[in-house]
Amino acid sequence: MQDRTSSRNIKSLAKDLPGQVVLVLQGGGALGSYQAGVYQALHEAGIEPDWIIGTSIGAINASLIAGNPVENRLSRLEEFWKRMEQNPVWNIRTAFPDFNDRLSYWATITHGIPGFFRPNALAHAGDSYPLGAERAGYYSTAPLEQTLCELVDVKLLNSCAPRLTVGAAHVRTSQMRYFDSRDGELTIRHIMASGALPPAFPAVRIDGELYWDGGILSNTPTEVVFDDDPRKNSLIFAVHLWNPAGLEPTTMAEVLNRHKDVQYSSRIMSHIARQQQAHRLRHIINQLAKRLPDSERNTPEVRELVGYGCQTRMHVVRLLAPQLDRETHTKDIDFSPRGIMQRWDAGYSHTRAALEHAPWVGEFDPLSGVILHEQMELMPVAAE
């Protein structure tokens, strides 16, 4: 990866940003190399996130950024994704273009990925075999824990430069839990918990409680920004790995692929639409309060009502990983060098285009608190 990136330079765009820079990273396994390309473009533009929120592979990428000094962040991402590459033992030339990709897939399923996960043989001893709560998974993620211990500085992880938030699902209660470096100390175990996707990976115990991958409850943790206290003006790069829109499937392969996109895109568009409406109402409350005489505005009842108002503005730049040629439902375990490189390059080029366009610059409806900028058009979409 180093050879591809060393010659790339883009004009610094770090000045005059409309607030804190927030990077929101979805879960999606091998698709996460797209997120690394997004960070590379930001890094080369001199833009470092003030806050990173991640789930699953998004939490892993986030820890590699937050857990390293600025000058080492990109090289750590490159090192991690180099370790994730799945190279098949044989590279056979055939008339079938997908043959080597299938070899890579089966190599991942049967042998795992060194530095990430390895098969748990006892998981095949029977569905009722007593594996234990922290070993109940088809694979062990002990190699990932070792990798992260080598590549992430836990002290920096907790320095809040940037602030780091990772999401995990509480196994007993089905509640989403966000672990935040602003509010408490994070460890490698918190990152592991965010990526403990069942039934492949076992749950991770933190403070006596078991947690699974946060993606099974909310794979796009953008709500954390909108609900933060206090809210701040923000430029949010929401990096999506699963496509919420797609064609009608006509084959079983297309059904399986589309099903995963629908499942893990997490209704992101409806979430943002609701936030646009809520923040518009908060701005309206502020405008109405200004029209009240002081005698009314200073009463306890009105002050309480005005407290629901908000003057912050959040620009959301949505970056969407592309669907590669001949992509299937196994794309999230496509750790082939080709797949990793193509998605990394796509994240880089998409983000560079967004930075050059800078859609957050300009005049906007004063009542719009959340303004969405789509990746393709990069034009604002605000609530009516």
Disulfide bonds with the S-S distance in Angstrom:
none
